[in-house]
Amino acid sequence: MSDEDEDKELIIQMQAELKYLKSQSDHNPDREKWIKELTEILKSAQEGGYQSRMAIFKYSFLRTSIPEKKKNRNISEAIEAEDYIDLMNDYHLYVGDASPITEFFSQSFLNTLGQGLESEFEAMDREELIQAALEYAFHTEFLERKNHVLLEKIRFLEDKLSSIKAKRILLAKKKGAGRVKKFQSDTEFATEIYHQLAAELNRAIEPGDFVEYLFRVREGRPVPLFIPKARLTAEEKEQMLVEQNVARDVKARQEWSEARLRKLFMKLSGLNTTRKV
């Protein structure tokens, strides 16, 4: 779908949303504020040209949901957050108050530019005006062709980035499935050790038996199949990725987590064993 077709679809979407909002009878200050803003955006979008593109971009930005802040994001959520940050940067670059493009289309800038050109052209004779017009025409054509090349390059890079993100999500899902499978295998093994211990005892399982249970699990499978990544401190998270990986390697453990086995022991036995071994 071309940019022009996408713009047309967004304009139709704006019209439908505006019609729906106006059909609501109850008084809602936030909705009335959005109706007013959306009406102005739609008007600019229908005028065509640069202002139309900026209005459509602004609408797309305002309709984009802000990713929920989470302590631990999965890969899809992390990519969604990255996309939102990119969109925020684009918004401020193109239509934000400090945007150089917004300043360029301000009336004061156009007035200053017009006065400068008027003074420059008034001092020229016919041949000089023709030469100046040729130079401006050449420069404009050159910039349009350069802009076309850059837009194609941007489109190519955006497609490539989308492909990379899709591969990241697919790879993360595969890794996630592998981690779940390993975790389940470890749980099944530790559960089997529990039942073996329970069968060997001539009495009911007691909280103190956790020490023996922990020893047997670690002896039977010294290194679990699933080992979660070591957690980093807030300071470590600010470091370069290479330094973060080094910190994780230093912190990484290669044995069963006592807390994990304790939780499973309590679940299987129904007992509360909270004393650390």
N, C-alpha and C positions, 0 to 999 in steps of 0.2 A: 504494500500500500504506500502510495506517494505521500509526501508531506501535505500536499494540497488536499488529498482525499481525507487524510487524518484531521486536517483543520475543519473541513466541512462536517465531518462526523461530530467533532467537538462543539461546533456551533449549534448543530441540531440537538446535541445533548444539553447545551446551555439553555436553549429555547424550551425544551421539555421540562427541565428543572425549574426554570423561572415560572412557567405556566402552572406547574404543580404547587410551588410555594405560594403563588398568588391565590390559588384556589382554597387555601387553608383559612378558615374563618376566625379561629382563636387568635388572641393577641399575644405575640411573642416578639419582644424587642430584638433578640438575637437574629430571628428569622427576617424581620423587617430590615435590619441592618445589612444582612446578606443579600436580600432582594435588591436593595439600593446599589450595592457594590456590583452584584451580578448584572444588573441592568446596564451599568456604565461599561463593564467589561464586554458585554454582548454588543453594545453600540460600537465600540472601538473595533471589535473583531469583524464586524460586518462592513467596515469602511474600506478594508483592503490595505495592502502595503505593509510597511514596517509596523505601524501601530497595531494592525490586525494580528501580526505574528506575536507581538509582545503581549497583547490582550489574551490570546489563546494560551501562551506560555504561562501567564499569570494564573489563568483559570486552572490549568493542569497542576500548577504548584499548589494552589489553595485547596484542590480536591484530593491531594495526596495525603494519605493518613500518616501521622507521625509514628514511627516504629516504637513499640512499647519498650521501655527501659528494663532490661533484665540483667541480673548478675552473670548468669551463664547462658549465652545464646548458642543455639545450634547454627550450623553453617548457613542455612537459608535465612535465618533471622539476621545474622551478621551481614550477609550480602544486602538484605533489604535496608539495613541501617546505613551501609556504605552508599547505596543508591540514593537514599534520602539526603545524605550529606552532599553528594555530588549535585543533586537538584537544588539544594540550598545555595551552594556556591554559584551555580548557573543563574539562579534567580537574582542574587545580589549583583552578579556581573552584568546581567542584561537589563533588569527592570528595577533594581534596588535604588534607593535614594542616592547612593554614592556611585552609581554606575556611570562610567564615562560615556556610554551610549545614551543614557537618559539625559545627561547634560548636553550632549550633542544635539538632541531634538528639542531642547528647551527654547522658548521664544526669545529669551535674552541672548542666547548663543547665536541664534539665527539672525537676530538684528545686528549684532556685532559683526558677524561674518558678512552680512549684506552691505553694511557701511564700508567695510574694508575693501570689498570687491568694487563697490561703486566708485570709491576714491581712486582705485587702481585703474579701472577702465576709463574713467573720465579723462585721464591724462594721455590716453593712447589714440593714435590715428587708426584709419581703417585697416591698414596692413598689419599693424601691431595687434589689433583686436582679433583679426583672422588667425594670426599666429598663436595668440593666447588661447583662442577657442580650440585650435587644433591640439595644443598641448594638453588642455583640460580633457578633451575628448579622448586623446591617446591614453592619458593617465587613468581616466575612468574605465576605459575598455581593459586596460592592463589589470586594474584592481578587480574588475568583474571576473576576468579569466582566472586570476590568481585565487579569488574567493571560491570559484567553482572547483578548482583543484583541491583547495583546502577542505571544502565541504565533502568532496568525495573521499578524501583521506580520513576525515573525521567519521564518516559513515562506515568506512572499512574498519577503522579501529573500534568503533562502537559495536559492530557485528562481532569482531574478534573478541572483545571484552565480554560480550554476552555469551559467546561460546565457551570462554574460559570459566565464567561463573557457573554455567550449566554443568561443565565437567567437574567443577569443585563440589557442587551439590551432589552429583551422581557418585563421586568418589567418597564423599562423606557418608552417604547412605550405605554404600558397600562396607565401609569401615565400621559404621554403626552396627550393621547386621552381624559383622564378624565379632565385634565386641560383645554383643548380646549372646551370641552362640558360645563364646568362651566363658562368659559369666555364668550361663546356665550349666555348662559342663562342670565348672568349679563347684557350683551349688549342689549339683547332683552327687559329686564325689564327696563333699563334706557331709551331706545328708546321709550317705551310705556309711561313712565312718561313725556317725552318731548312732545309727541303728545297730551297727556291729558292737559298739561299746555298751549300749543298752542291753543287748542280748547276752553279753558276757557277765554282766553284773547279776548277783543274786538278790538284788534289791532295786528299789525305784531310783531313778536318776536324781542326784542331788546337786545343788549349786556348785559344790566343791569339785564335782566331776568335770567341770569345764577345763581345769588345768590338764587333765589327762586327755580330754577331747582335743584341745589345742595342740598338744604334743603329737598325737596320732595323725592329725590332719597334716601338720607340717612335716612329719616324718614320711607319710605316704606320698605326698606331692610337695616337695620342698618349695618349688616355685609355682604359684598359681598361673593358669593360662591367661587370666585377665588381671592386668595390673594398671590401675588408673594413673593418669598423669599427675605428677606432683604439683601441688598448688603453689602459686607464687605470691609473694607479698605485694602490696601496693607499689612499693619502691621498685621491686624487680620487674613489675609489669611496664614500668616506664623505660626500661632498658631496651637495647637493640634486640632483635629476634635471636641472633646468635647467642647473645649473653643470656637471654631467657632460657634457651635450650640447654646451655651449660648448667644453669641453676637447677633446671628440672632433672638433669642427669645426676647432679650431686645429691639432690633430695630423693631421687628415685629409690624405692625399696624393692627388694627381690624376694620377699616372703609374704605369707598370708597376713592380712591385717587382723590384729586381735579384735578390733571393734566389729569387723565384719563377721568373724566367726562367733563372737559373743552374741551378736544380734540373731544369728541363725540358731545357735544353741538355745537361746531364750524362746525363740519361736517354736522350736521342735519340742522342748521340754515343758514350756509353760511356766518356767521358773525365772526368778529375777536374780541374775548374777552380775553385779555391777562392779565388784572389786577387781582392780587391774592386776594382771598376773605379773 
